[in-house]
Amino acid sequence: MFGEFGGNDYNAMLFGNYNADQASTYTPQIVSAIAAGVEKLLAMGATDVVVPGVLPIGCFPIYLTVYGTSNSADYDALGCLKKFNDLSTNHNAQLQAQISALQAKYKSARIMYADFYSAVYDMVKNPGSYGTST
């Protein structure tokens, strides 16, 4: 299991006065650093590597509290902040592309993406399926 990496990079920027658009300009660097780390593991002999994506930070209570607005257009149907979830989904898309490229390069290894985003988003959408929803 390699990570979860990336989340704290975005948290540091977003709570350090970067906006989501500014933070997203660093996504290629963050994803490249993760890919380089995976390559180091493969060079050391790893054959099975799981690489998780980042979580839907636009659903996190801290983001909803600090960056909440009165504009309903800023939120998705579940009440999560779209621009922050867009940052997460962009990161995850770029990460999946990097993982595919690594898998093509290292055919004898299994490099697997772990979709943490969808699992957590489903918990927000269907809390009763995961225990008490009160």
N, C-alpha and C positions, 0 to 999 in steps of 0.2 A: 504494500500500500504506500503510494508516494503522495503524501499530502494529507490534507487539503491545503494547497498553497494558492495564493492570490487574494483571498479574502482580506487578510490583514493589510496587504498592499493598498487595496481600495479603501479600507477603513481609515488608514493613516492619512490618505489624501483627502477623503471626504470630510473627516473631522479636523483636517488641517486647512480648511477653507478653499479646497478645490471644489468645483462643481462636477456633476456627473460627466459632462462633456469633456472637461479638462482631464478627469481621471481616465476616461476611455482612451485618450491618446496614448496612454502607457500600456494598454492591453497587449499590443504586439510584443513589447519588451518582457512583460510578466509571463506571457505564454511561452516565449522563447526560452526564458530562464527555466521554466518548468520542464520543457522539452530537453534542454541541456542536462538537467538533473536526471531525467529518465535515461538519457544516453549514457551518462556516467554509470548508472546502475547496470545497464546492459553490458557495458564494457567490463564491469566487475564480475559478470557471469549470470546476472539475473535472467530468468527465462519467462517469468510471469510477473507483470507489473500492472497494478490497478492505479489509475490516475483519476481522482475525483474532481468534479467541477466545483464551482462556487455555489453558494446558496442564494435563494431569492431575497437579497438584502432589503428590497423594497417592502417586504412583509415584516421585517424586524421591528419590534416595538421602539427601539432606540431611534431608528430612522423615521418612523411614523411620528414620534414625539418631536424630534429635533427639526425635521424637514416637512412636517405636516402643513398643509395649506387649506384654504377655504375653497379652492377651485376643484370642483368634482372631476374635471377633465384630467387632473393629475393622478387620479386613482383608477385602478382596474376594477373589475366586477367584484373582487373579493376585498377591496379596500386597501390594496397594496399600492405603493408609489411606483408608477410606471417607469419613470426615468431611471430609478435605481435597479429595478428588475431588468430593464433593458441593458444596463451595464453588465449585470450578471449573465444574461443570455448571450450577449455579444462575446464576453469572455469565454463562455462555455462553447460557443460555436467555433471560435478560433482555436480553442484547446482541442476540440474534437478533430479539427482539420490537421493540427500538428500531430495528434496521436495517429491518425490515418497515414500521414507521411512517414512517421517512425515505423509503423507496422509494415509498410511497404519496403522500407530500408532494412529492417531486421526481421526477416521472414521466419526465422527459427524461434523467435520470441512471441509471447502473447502479451500485447499491450492493450489493456481494457479501460474504457472510460466508465466511471461510476457517476451516474446521474443523480447527484444529491439534490439538485434544484427541483426536479419533478417530484421527488419523494417528499420534500419539505413543503412544497407548494400544495401537494395533495393533503397534507396534514392541516394546512390552513383552510383548504376548501372543505374537507370532510373530517373535522376534529372528532366527531362521534365514532368514527371508524378506528380511532386510535386510543380510545378510553373515554373518560368523562369529559364532556364538552362544556361544563359549567365553570 
